[in-house]
């Protein structure tokens, strides 16, 4: 009869160990805090693009990983492309900007 409480305690300990391992961050993954920071940076860059009269938020895609912002999409001019990068660089906690925006003048 003494083995039942021991077995129950062992099962609880095993379950706790299994669930805590599932929460560990492995190499190459971002922590929850880093993910939230990246999402915040992306949101702030998109908001600045939306408010700017030169850069287009509609034609620019924004992704952030580990504080590095990647811009992609199309711009009507080199000035628009450069403005998008400057807006991204001005956002707090941005570590770098990859500007992959392609300049494609509007067709008439």
C-alpha positions in Angstrom: 0.0 0.0 0.0 3.0 2.4 0.5 3.9 2.1 -3.2 0.8 4.0 -4.4 1.8 7.4 -3.0 5.4 6.9 -4.3 4.2 6.0 -7.7 1.9 9.0 -7.7 4.7 11.3 -6.7 6.9 9.8 -9.4 4.3 10.3 -12.1 3.8 14.0 -11.0 7.5 14.6 -11.1 7.8 13.0 -14.5 4.9 15.1 -15.9 6.4 18.3 -14.5 9.8 17.4 -16.1 8.2 16.7 -19.5 6.2 19.9 -19.5 9.1 22.2 -18.5 11.3 20.8 -21.2 8.8 21.9 -23.8 9.2 25.5 -22.8 12.9 25.7 -23.3 14.4 27.9 -26.0 16.9 26.1 -28.2 19.8 27.5 -30.2 18.6 29.6 -33.1 15.2 30.3 -31.7 14.2 33.7 -30.4 12.8 34.1 -26.9 9.3 35.3 -26.3 10.7 38.8 -25.4 12.7 39.0 -28.6 9.7 37.9 -30.6 7.5 40.6 -29.0 10.3 43.2 -29.6 10.5 42.2 -33.2 6.7 42.4 -33.6 6.7 45.8 -31.9 9.5 47.1 -34.2 7.6 45.8 -37.3 4.4 47.6 -36.2 6.2 50.8 -35.5 7.9 50.8 -38.9 4.6 50.1 -40.7 3.0 53.0 -38.7 5.7 55.4 -39.8 5.4 54.3 -43.4 1.7 54.8 -43.2 2.1 58.4 -41.9 4.8 59.4 -44.3 3.8 61.4 -47.4 6.8 60.0 -49.5 7.0 56.3 -48.6 4.2 53.8 -49.4 3.0 51.5 -46.7 0.8 49.7 -49.3 3.7 48.7 -51.5 6.2 47.9 -48.7 6.4 44.7 -46.7 8.2 44.8 -43.4 9.7 41.9 -41.4 11.9 42.0 -38.4 14.2 39.3 -36.9 16.5 39.9 -34.0 16.1 43.7 -34.4 17.0 43.7 -38.1 14.3 45.1 -40.3 13.9 43.8 -43.8 12.0 46.0 -46.3 10.7 44.5 -49.5 8.3 45.5 -52.2 8.3 48.3 -54.8 8.9 52.0 -54.8 8.1 54.6 -57.4 11.4 56.3 -57.0 14.8 56.0 -55.4 13.7 58.8 -53.0 10.8 56.7 -51.8 13.1 53.7 -51.4 15.6 55.7 -49.3 12.9 57.3 -47.2 11.5 53.9 -46.2 14.9 52.8 -45.0 15.4 56.1 -43.1 12.0 55.7 -41.4 12.9 52.1 -40.3 16.3 53.1 -39.0 14.7 55.8 -36.8 12.6 53.3 -34.9 13.9 52.5 -31.4 15.7 49.2 -31.0 16.4 48.7 -34.7 19.8 47.1 -35.0 19.9 47.2 -38.8 17.9 47.6 -42.0 18.0 45.5 -45.2 16.5 47.5 -47.9 15.3 45.0 -50.6 12.8 47.5 -52.1 12.9 47.5 -55.9 12.4 50.8 -57.7 9.8 50.5 -60.4 8.5 53.8 -61.8 4.8 53.8 -62.5 3.8 52.9 -66.0 1.8 55.4 -68.0 
